Each structure stands twice: as structure tokens, then as C-alpha cells.
């Protein structure tokens, strides 16, 4: 494995660009090849079999391009396909899951031996929340905490359609999903889809100050660094890092939107 080889990152569409931004910030020496599958978005309403087939096709693309590792910057594709992909390919594959542990661990106070139960909303796609992988994750924490699953498919569509700056539309959509909760009693919201990271400022507007907004991007990139470092595959310090964006939708609209999200 060459340390100068690129890292492949893929998502069902444009949400994974939020992970690419984190890689650029934390690992600036690395070359990143991003592939968004906007022509087949959203994954969150597809069957697991459909998502696995699409994920394998993207992996084959990355193998041809000679990547040294792959980040599945999509909680849905991770849920449906990561185990099968790891069985098939011998390069490191980093998956993502909603950062529920981070949210629940906020109830552990060093000065107090008792866990403070957390009330957590996990916002994700319908498929992520239905899959066994998330059920197993939830089983680890739901006895000591109150966890609410909130599927938010329209939030994916707003990003993909380039309407992220439509404040009225975004806030109306958030209210549609979250007004049924007493948000003053919520400790945190987990952004369990990489598309949702682009809504952080909107969630801050929606939620009381005491509520935390948590995503898994930083932890995912930290894990990527650890894996590459253990293999001696980190890019040399001072190397010319960069990002190349590709998408299954070849339109100019998607290309322009991808670049705007990368620099947002």
C-alpha cells in the first residue's frame, strides 16, 4: 500500500462531502477521491439489497483508481453493506454509524458515580434506523437512556436539490419532524446522516442552548488516521493534499453544488 495513494470516500449523494471537509481539515496532506451517487439518491428509502449492489459498484471504481482506504461516508450504506464489503476487499474500509455513544456518554460525570440518563433524538434515514446494525447499537444504551428514532428523509432531498439556503423551507421541515418533542427536555440530537451535518446551524436555531448537536464526522476521520498510521500509510507531511469530486449524476448543477458544499 503506497502512502501517496488516495483515500476513497463515497456517499449516496452529496452528504459525504461533509466528511471530506473534515478530512481536509484534519489530514490536509491526503489526496481524497470523492464519489457521490446522486443519480441513485436517496439510499435511505431503498432496500438493503439495492444499497449493497450500489456500494459494491462504487468499491470496484475505487479499486481501479488504486485507493489505499475507503470511507463509507453514509450511515445507510454502512448499515447495509460494510460487512459484505470487508469480506470482499482487503483494503481498510471505514464505516459510519450514528454517534449515539458520544451522546449517551454525556451522562457520565467524573465527579458522580451515577450515570445521568440522557434523552437523545437520533435523526437519520429510514433505512439506517430500521437496520439491525442500529438496533444493536441502540440495545447498548437504551436501558440507561431514553432514545428517540426520527427518520428525516426530506432533509436529504433538500441538500440534493440545492435548497439548503432556503431558510423557510428548512425550518418548516425541521418543525415538521421535531415539534412533537418537548425539546426543552432533550439533551442532544445525533445527526445520523452525513447530509444532516450541513444543517448544524439550523438545528442550533431550533434547539435550546442546553441541547448538544452531535455528529460522527470527527470521530470517523480520527479513526481513519489511526488505521492508516498503524499501516504506515499516512501521506508524508507536507505532501500536496487535495480533493477530486465525482458523481454518478454528470450534470453541471450537481458539479457546482458539490463544489459549493465543499467550500461552505
C-alpha positions in Angstrom: 0.0 0.0 0.0 1.5 3.3 -1.1 1.3 6.2 1.4 0.9 8.5 -1.5 -2.2 6.7 -2.8 -5.6 8.5 -2.4 -8.4 7.8 0.1 -11.7 7.0 -1.5 -14.9 8.5 0.1 -18.4 7.7 -1.1 -22.0 8.5 -0.2 -25.4 8.1 -1.6 -25.2 11.7 -2.8 -23.7 14.9 -1.5 -23.8 14.4 2.2 -20.4 12.7 2.4 -18.8 16.0 1.3 -19.2 17.0 4.9 -16.8 14.1 5.8 -14.4 15.2 3.1 -14.3 18.6 4.6 -13.3 17.0 7.9 -10.5 15.0 6.2 -9.2 18.2 4.6 -9.2 19.9 7.9 -7.6 17.1 10.0 -5.5 15.4 7.4 -4.5 18.1 4.9 -1.6 16.1 3.3 -4.0 13.4 1.9 -5.4 13.1 -1.6 -9.2 12.4 -1.5 -11.3 10.9 -4.3 -15.0 11.6 -3.6 -17.8 9.8 -5.3 -21.4 10.9 -4.8 -24.1 8.6 -6.1 -26.7 11.3 -6.6 -28.2 9.6 -9.6 -29.4 6.9 -7.2 -30.1 9.0 -4.2 -31.6 8.6 -1.7 -30.3 5.3 -0.3 -32.3 5.7 2.9 -35.6 4.6 1.2 -34.1 1.7 -0.8 -33.9 -1.9 0.2 -30.7 -3.2 1.8 -30.1 -5.4 -1.3 -30.2 -2.3 -3.6 -27.8 -0.4 -1.4 -25.3 -3.3 -1.3 -25.3 -3.6 -5.1 -24.7 0.2 -5.5 -21.9 0.1 -2.8 -20.1 -2.8 -4.5 -20.2 -0.9 -7.8 -18.6 2.1 -6.2 -15.9 0.0 -4.5 -14.9 -1.5 -7.8 -14.4 2.0 -9.1 -12.2 2.8 -6.2 -10.1 -0.4 -6.6 -9.4 0.6 -10.2 -8.3 4.0 -9.0 -5.8 2.5 -6.6 -7.1 3.9 -3.3 -5.4 2.9 0.0 -8.5 3.1 2.1 -12.2 3.8 1.7 -14.6 5.8 4.0 -18.2 4.9 3.6 -19.4 8.4 4.4 -23.0 7.2 4.6 -24.7 5.7 7.6 -27.2 3.9 5.4 -24.6 2.2 3.2 -22.6 1.3 6.2 -25.6 -0.4 7.8 -26.5 -2.3 4.6 -23.1 -3.2 3.1 -20.0 -2.7 5.3 -19.6 -6.3 6.5 -20.0 -7.7 2.9 -17.5 -5.2 1.5 -14.9 -6.0 4.2 -15.3 -9.7 3.3 -14.7 -9.0 -0.4 -11.9 -6.4 -0.3 -8.6 -6.4 1.6 -8.1 -2.6 1.9 -9.3 -0.8 5.0 -12.9 0.2 4.9 -14.1 2.7 7.5 -17.8 2.8 8.1 -20.0 5.2 9.9 -22.8 4.9 12.4 -24.9 7.4 14.4 -22.7 8.8 17.2 -25.1 7.5 19.9 -22.4 6.5 22.3 -21.0 10.1 22.3 -24.5 11.4 23.1 -25.1 8.9 25.9 -21.6 9.3 27.4 -22.5 12.9 28.2 -24.4 11.4 31.2 -21.1 10.1 32.7 -19.8 12.8 35.1 -16.3 12.1 36.6 -17.3 13.5 40.0 -20.5 11.4 40.2 -20.5 7.6 40.1 -24.1 7.5 38.8 -25.0 7.9 35.1 -27.3 10.7 34.4 -29.9 9.3 31.9 -29.8 11.2 28.6 -32.8 12.0 26.4 -31.5 11.7 22.8 -33.1 12.1 19.4 -31.3 10.2 16.6 -32.1 11.9 13.3 -31.3 9.6 10.4 -32.6 8.0 7.2 -35.4 5.4 7.4 -33.1 2.5 6.4 -30.4 3.4 8.9 -33.0 3.3 11.7 -34.6 0.1 10.5 -31.4 -1.9 10.1 -30.2 -4.5 12.6 -26.9 -2.7 13.0 -28.6 0.4 14.5 -30.8 -1.9 16.7 -27.7 -3.5 18.2 -26.2 -0.1 18.8 -29.4 1.1 20.5 -29.5 -2.0 22.7 -26.2 -1.0 24.3 -27.7 2.3 25.6 -31.5 2.3 25.8 -31.7 0.7 29.3 -30.0 3.7 30.8 -31.2 6.4 28.5 -34.3 7.5 26.6 -33.6 7.3 22.8 -36.0 8.5 20.1 -35.6 7.5 16.5 -36.6 10.2 14.0 -36.4 9.4 10.3 -35.9 12.6 8.3 -35.8 11.7 4.5 -36.8 15.2 3.4 -33.5 16.6 4.8 -31.6 14.5 2.3 -33.7 15.8 -0.5 -33.2 19.4 0.4 -29.4 19.1 0.2 -29.6 17.2 -3.1 -31.9 19.7 -4.7 -29.7 22.6 -3.7 -32.2 24.3 -1.4 -30.0 24.3 1.8 -30.1 28.1 1.9 -33.9 28.2 1.8 -34.3 29.1 5.4 -38.1 28.9 5.5 -38.2 25.5 3.8 -35.5 24.1 6.1 -37.1 25.4 9.3 -40.6 24.3 8.2 -39.2 20.8 7.6 -37.4 20.6 10.9 -40.5 21.7 12.7 -42.5 19.0 10.9 -40.1 16.4 12.3 -39.3 17.7 15.7 -42.3 19.7 17.0 -43.8 16.5 18.5 -40.9 16.5 21.1 -40.6 18.7 24.2 -37.2 20.0 23.0 -36.6 21.7 26.4 -36.2 18.2 27.8 -33.9 16.8 25.1 -30.2 16.5 26.0 -28.8 16.0 22.5 -29.7 15.4 18.9 -27.5 13.0 16.9 -27.1 13.8 13.3 -27.1 10.2 12.0 -26.7 11.1 8.3 -23.8 12.9 6.7 -26.3 15.1 4.8 -27.6 16.4 8.1 -24.2 17.9 9.2 -24.9 20.7 6.8 -27.9 21.7 9.0 -26.0 22.2 12.2 -26.7 26.0 12.3 -30.4 25.3 11.6 -30.5 22.7 14.4 -28.9 25.3 16.7 -31.7 27.7 15.9 -34.3 25.0 16.6 -32.9 23.6 19.8 -32.5 25.2 23.2 -28.9 26.1 24.2 -28.6 23.2 26.6 -29.1 20.6 23.9 -26.0 19.3 22.2 -25.7 18.6 18.4 -23.6 15.6 17.7 -22.3 14.1 14.5 -19.8 11.3 13.8 -17.5 13.0 11.2 -14.7 14.0 13.5 -14.6 10.5 15.2 -14.7 8.8 11.8 -11.7 10.8 10.5 -9.8 10.3 13.7 -10.3 6.5 13.2 -9.2 6.8 9.6 -6.0 8.4 10.7 -5.3 5.7 13.4 -5.8 2.9 10.8 -3.6 4.5 8.2 -0.9 5.3 10.8 -0.9 1.7 12.0 -0.3 0.6 8.4 2.4 3.2 7.8 0.2 4.6 5.1 -0.3 8.2 6.1 0.7 10.7 3.4 4.1 12.3 4.0 4.0 15.5 6.0 3.9 18.4 3.6 2.5 16.4 0.7 0.2 18.1 -1.7 -3.2 17.1 -0.5 -6.3 17.7 -2.5 -9.8 16.6 -3.4 -11.3 15.3 -6.6 -15.1 15.3 -6.8 -17.0 12.8 -9.0 -20.7 12.0 -9.2 -23.0 9.5 -10.9 -25.1 12.5 -11.9 -22.9 14.3 -14.5 -24.9 17.5 -14.6 -23.4 20.9 -14.2 -25.9 21.6 -11.4 -24.5 18.7 -9.3 -20.9 19.6 -10.0 -21.5 23.2 -8.9 -23.4 22.1 -5.9 -20.7 19.7 -4.9 -18.0 22.4 -5.0 -20.2 24.9 -3.1 -20.8 22.3 -0.3 -17.0 21.5 -0.1 -16.2 25.2 0.5 -19.3 26.1 2.5 
